[in-house]
């Protein structure tokens, strides 16, 4: 039986044109630039327009990834979109992206794993390629979180932004230096109430009451999520590198979910990794959920920070609770 490997062929990203910075937020809720920066590391975030939906950001990110790769559009075998803020409950956002790309007769599906969505989707794509079923899979992480943000809650409304990141994952040739080495996923549903969008599903369908009480916006117990995130993300990185007979010194770059600068620094501290080896762009985008990791990776590649052959670890933590890591030689 042939053993195939998957690799990251190219990345792409897209964000809305409108930018909301901390000084703008001072005019909306009782907060300040100093308060936001000191607690989160964020300064600005991109905000979708009224008529922009998830597929509208996923499409240009996907185009950028495909056109940055040697893969032709017709050679894409599958589309996986990670999102919790898709255009509709159904059809899937992946099907809408497929239509925008002009592709037909290939499978397309969405993955819901909160901020860990892109990590989950990458692992799915990796396994489809390793088992020989497909050669090129388009994986996208996209969120329009600002449309489910409670703009009256000063503790959460400062945290989120909108964006999309995409990757073309392909079958590696025997001569390739690049390959996805491993991926590990976890979840703990017993902690699910700490980060949730209460209304809009079958548990609490839309009603005048749910609208009046802002239950269609996200709710988060920040302190509990913070502690869980630091512990889970540092453990996810440690387990995947040790499980592959590596040490933190062997890793060139860690690309963490951009939820909070304090969380990122806490993870680096636990791993004894210098921040100079951690990709951080949270000050420009805030928390874009499943889009943060691919957008950060794309920017780092285009800035020539991450280069071919570098050992990288992606790691994220999100609603569910879910968490996971991907070890790859880019």
C-alpha positions in Angstrom: 0.0 0.0 0.0 1.4 3.4 -1.0 2.1 5.9 1.7 1.4 9.4 0.7 2.1 12.7 2.5 0.3 16.0 2.4 2.0 19.4 2.2 1.0 23.1 2.4 1.4 24.3 -1.2 0.3 27.9 -0.8 -1.7 30.3 1.4 -4.0 33.2 0.8 -6.0 35.7 2.9 -8.6 38.4 2.7 -10.1 40.9 5.2 -12.8 43.6 4.8 -11.8 47.1 3.9 -13.4 48.8 6.9 -11.2 49.1 10.0 -12.4 49.8 13.5 -9.6 50.8 15.9 -9.6 51.2 19.7 -10.3 54.9 19.6 -13.4 54.2 17.5 -14.5 51.7 20.2 -14.1 54.4 22.9 -17.0 56.1 21.2 -19.2 53.0 21.3 -18.7 51.5 24.7 -17.0 52.5 28.0 -13.5 51.4 27.2 -10.1 52.9 26.3 -7.2 52.2 24.0 -4.9 51.6 27.0 -7.4 49.2 28.6 -7.7 47.1 25.4 -4.0 47.1 24.5 -2.9 46.1 28.0 -5.4 43.3 28.3 -5.4 41.9 24.7 -2.6 43.3 22.6 -5.2 44.5 20.0 -5.4 47.9 18.3 -7.6 47.4 15.3 -9.8 44.9 13.6 -11.4 44.6 10.2 -15.2 44.8 10.1 -17.5 43.3 7.4 -19.9 45.7 5.6 -23.6 45.1 6.0 -23.8 43.2 2.7 -20.6 41.1 3.2 -20.9 37.5 4.2 -18.5 34.7 5.0 -18.3 33.4 1.4 -17.5 36.9 0.2 -14.2 36.8 2.2 -13.5 33.1 1.6 -13.6 33.5 -2.1 -10.7 36.0 -2.6 -8.7 34.2 0.1 -9.2 31.0 -1.9 -8.3 32.6 -5.2 -5.1 34.0 -3.7 -4.1 30.6 -2.4 -4.8 28.8 -5.6 -3.1 31.4 -7.8 -0.1 31.4 -5.5 0.3 27.7 -6.1 1.1 25.6 -9.2 -2.3 24.0 -8.8 -5.0 24.8 -11.4 -8.6 25.5 -10.4 -9.8 22.3 -12.2 -7.3 20.3 -10.1 -8.9 21.1 -6.8 -10.5 17.8 -5.6 -12.3 19.0 -2.5 -13.3 22.1 -0.5 -13.4 22.3 3.3 -14.5 25.5 5.0 -14.1 26.0 8.8 -16.6 28.5 10.1 -19.1 29.2 12.9 -20.5 32.3 11.1 -21.3 31.0 7.6 -23.6 32.8 5.2 -26.5 30.5 6.2 -27.3 27.6 8.5 -27.6 25.8 5.2 -26.5 25.4 2.5 -22.9 25.1 3.6 -20.5 28.0 3.0 -18.2 25.6 1.2 -20.8 25.0 -1.5 -21.2 28.8 -2.0 -17.4 29.2 -2.3 -17.4 26.3 -4.8 -20.0 28.1 -6.9 -18.0 31.4 -6.8 -14.9 29.5 -7.9 -16.8 27.9 -10.8 -16.0 24.4 -9.6 -18.4 21.5 -10.0 -18.8 17.9 -9.0 -16.3 17.8 -6.2 -17.2 17.4 -2.5 -17.6 20.5 -0.3 -18.3 20.6 3.4 -18.1 22.9 6.4 -16.4 22.1 9.8 -17.6 23.7 13.0 -15.0 23.7 15.7 -14.9 27.3 16.8 -11.5 28.9 16.7 -9.9 25.5 16.2 -11.8 25.0 13.0 -8.9 25.5 10.6 -6.7 23.0 12.5 -9.6 20.5 12.4 -10.1 21.1 8.6 -6.3 20.7 7.9 -6.3 17.4 9.6 -9.3 16.2 7.6 -7.6 17.3 4.4 -4.3 15.7 5.4 -6.0 12.3 5.9 -7.9 12.4 2.6 -4.6 13.0 0.8 -2.6 10.5 2.8 -5.1 7.7 2.0 -4.8 8.4 -1.7 -8.4 9.6 -2.3 -7.4 13.2 -3.4 -4.4 15.2 -4.5 -5.4 18.8 -3.9 -7.7 20.1 -1.2 -8.7 23.7 -0.6 -9.0 24.5 3.1 -10.5 27.8 4.3 -11.0 29.4 7.7 -13.4 32.3 7.6 -15.5 34.3 10.1 -17.8 37.3 10.2 -17.8 37.5 14.0 -18.7 41.1 14.2 -22.2 40.3 13.1 -22.7 38.0 16.2 -20.9 40.4 18.6 -22.8 42.0 21.4 -21.7 45.7 21.0 -23.1 46.5 24.4 -20.7 44.1 26.2 -17.5 46.0 26.7 -15.6 42.8 27.7 -16.3 41.0 24.4 -17.0 43.6 21.7 -13.4 44.7 21.7 -12.1 41.2 20.9 -13.3 40.2 17.5 -12.7 41.0 13.8 -13.6 39.5 10.4 -11.4 37.7 7.9 -10.5 34.6 5.9 -7.4 32.6 5.4 -7.0 29.7 2.9 -4.5 27.0 2.1 -4.0 24.6 -0.8 -3.0 21.3 0.6 -1.5 18.9 -1.9 0.0 15.4 -2.2 3.7 15.8 -1.6 6.1 14.3 -4.2 8.9 12.0 -2.9 11.5 14.8 -3.7 9.5 17.4 -1.7 11.0 18.9 1.5 7.6 20.1 2.5 5.1 17.8 4.3 2.5 17.8 7.1 4.2 15.7 9.7 1.4 15.2 12.2 -1.8 16.7 13.6 -3.5 16.2 16.9 -7.1 17.1 17.9 -9.0 17.3 21.2 -12.3 18.4 22.6 -14.1 18.6 25.9 -17.8 19.2 25.6 -18.2 19.4 29.4 -16.8 23.0 29.2 -19.1 24.1 26.3 -21.1 26.7 28.3 -18.1 29.0 28.6 -18.2 30.2 25.0 -21.5 30.0 23.2 -24.0 31.7 20.9 -27.2 30.8 22.8 -29.9 31.4 20.3 -30.5 30.6 16.7 -30.3 26.8 16.7 -32.8 24.1 17.6 -32.2 24.6 21.4 -33.4 28.2 21.3 -35.0 29.2 18.0 -35.3 32.8 17.0 -38.1 34.7 18.8 -38.9 38.2 19.9 -37.5 37.3 23.3 -34.2 36.0 22.0 -33.8 39.1 19.9 -34.7 41.5 22.8 -32.2 39.7 25.1 -29.3 39.7 22.5 -29.1 35.9 22.7 -28.1 35.7 19.0 -24.7 37.2 20.0 -21.8 35.3 21.5 -21.4 34.9 25.2 -18.0 34.2 26.8 -16.7 33.7 30.3 -13.3 35.2 29.6 -11.3 34.3 32.7 -12.2 30.6 32.4 -11.5 30.5 28.7 -8.2 32.2 29.2 -6.9 29.7 31.7 -8.1 26.7 29.6 -6.6 28.2 26.5 -3.1 28.6 27.9 -3.0 25.1 29.4 -4.5 23.4 26.3 -2.5 25.2 23.6 0.8 24.7 25.4 0.0 21.1 26.0 -1.0 20.6 22.3 2.3 22.0 21.1 4.3 20.0 23.6 2.6 16.7 22.8 2.9 17.0 19.1 6.6 17.9 19.1 7.6 15.3 21.7 5.4 12.7 19.9 7.6 13.2 16.8 10.9 13.1 18.7 11.5 16.8 18.4 12.1 19.6 21.0 11.0 23.2 21.1 14.5 24.1 19.9 13.8 22.2 16.7 10.7 24.3 15.8 11.4 27.4 13.7 8.0 29.0 14.1 4.9 28.6 16.2 1.7 30.1 14.7 -0.9 30.3 17.5 -4.5 31.3 17.4 -4.6 35.1 17.9 -7.1 35.3 20.7 -5.2 37.4 23.2 -1.6 38.5 23.4 -1.5 37.4 27.1 -2.6 33.9 26.1 0.1 33.8 23.3 2.8 35.0 25.7 1.6 32.5 28.4 1.9 29.6 25.9 5.4 30.7 24.8 6.4 31.0 28.5 5.2 27.5 29.4 7.0 26.0 26.3 10.1 28.1 27.1 10.0 29.4 23.5 11.2 33.0 22.8 8.5 35.3 21.4 10.9 35.9 18.4 9.8 32.4 17.2 6.1 33.1 17.6 4.0 34.7 14.8 1.9 37.5 16.1 -0.4 39.8 14.2 -3.2 40.3 16.8 -2.7 44.1 16.9 -3.9 44.4 13.3 -6.8 41.9 13.2 -7.9 41.0 16.7 -9.6 37.5 17.1 -10.9 36.2 13.7 -11.6 32.7 15.1 -10.9 30.0 12.5 -9.2 32.6 10.2 -6.5 33.7 12.6 -4.0 30.9 12.0 -4.1 30.8 8.2 -4.0 34.6 7.9 -1.0 34.8 10.2 0.7 32.0 8.2 0.0 33.7 4.9 1.4 37.0 6.1 4.5 35.4 7.5 5.2 33.6 4.2 4.7 36.7 2.2 6.9 38.7 4.6 9.6 35.9 4.0 9.6 35.1 7.7 8.4 31.5 7.2 10.5 29.9 4.4 10.4 26.5 2.6 11.8 23.8 4.9 11.0 25.6 8.2 9.5 23.4 10.9 6.2 25.0 12.0 3.5 24.3 14.6 0.0 25.7 14.3 -2.1 25.6 17.4 -5.5 26.8 18.4 -8.2 26.6 21.1 -11.9 27.4 20.7 -15.6 26.9 21.5 -16.6 23.4 22.3 -14.2 23.4 23.9 -11.8 22.2 21.1 -8.1 22.5 20.6 -5.5 21.1 18.3 -2.1 21.4 16.7 -0.5 20.7 13.3 3.2 20.0 12.9 4.5 20.7 9.4 7.7 21.3 7.4 6.6 24.2 5.2 
